[in-house]
Amino acid sequence: MNKSTENTNGVTGIVSEARILNPEIGNYEEHFINERFRYIVRLSNGRLEMSREIVQDYEIQPNSISKERIQRVADSFSNS
């Protein structure tokens, strides 16, 4: 995995939206791009995984992201 600073506003926005659906999700610390070109987000208490597409869509038009797409990100939460 490679650490990234791309799309930070989108990543942090998606983390905030996911936290509304799952209050156990911690605070954003940093994010990486994995070998499948997905973002892995390190949190204060675990991690999340999200597609680059949802992040880019969020940066362009935050209101266009469906609750179902945010739920899939929230469901990827792991507190390991």
C-alpha positions in Angstrom: 0.0 0.0 0.0 1.1 3.5 -0.7 0.3 6.5 1.5 -1.8 9.1 -0.4 -2.8 12.7 0.0 -5.1 12.6 -3.1 -8.8 13.2 -2.5 -8.3 13.9 1.2 -11.5 16.1 1.3 -13.6 13.3 -0.2 -12.1 10.7 2.0 -12.7 12.7 5.2 -16.2 13.6 4.0 -17.1 9.9 3.4 -15.7 9.0 6.8 -17.9 11.6 8.5 -21.0 10.4 6.6 -20.2 6.7 7.5 -19.8 7.7 11.2 -23.4 9.0 11.2 -24.5 5.5 10.2 -22.0 3.7 12.6 -21.0 5.9 15.6 -18.3 3.4 16.5 -16.2 4.6 13.5 -13.2 6.7 14.8 -11.5 9.8 13.5 -9.6 10.0 10.2 -5.8 9.7 10.5 -4.4 9.0 7.0 -5.2 7.0 3.9 -3.5 4.7 1.5 -4.1 3.2 -2.0 -4.0 -0.5 -2.1 -3.1 -2.9 -4.9 -6.8 -2.9 -6.1 -6.7 0.9 -6.3 -9.1 1.3 -3.4 -8.6 3.6 -0.5 -7.8 2.1 2.9 -8.4 4.7 5.6 -6.6 4.5 9.0 -8.8 5.7 11.8 -8.1 6.4 15.4 -9.7 3.0 16.3 -9.5 0.9 13.1 -9.9 1.2 9.4 -12.3 1.6 6.5 -12.2 0.7 2.8 -13.8 2.7 0.0 -13.6 2.9 -3.7 -11.9 5.8 -5.5 -15.2 6.4 -7.4 -17.2 7.2 -4.3 -14.5 9.6 -3.0 -14.3 11.4 -6.4 -18.1 11.5 -6.7 -18.3 13.0 -3.2 -15.8 15.7 -4.0 -17.7 16.7 -7.1 -21.2 16.5 -5.7 -21.6 15.3 -2.1 -25.4 15.3 -2.2 -25.3 12.7 -5.0 -24.0 9.9 -2.8 -26.7 7.5 -1.8 -27.2 6.3 1.7 -26.6 2.7 0.4 -23.1 3.6 -0.9 -22.2 5.2 2.4 -23.6 2.1 4.2 -21.3 -0.1 2.3 -18.3 2.0 3.4 -19.6 1.9 7.0 -20.0 -1.8 6.8 -16.3 -2.2 5.9 -15.3 -0.8 9.3 -12.8 -3.0 11.1 -11.6 -2.0 14.6 -8.5 -4.2 14.5 
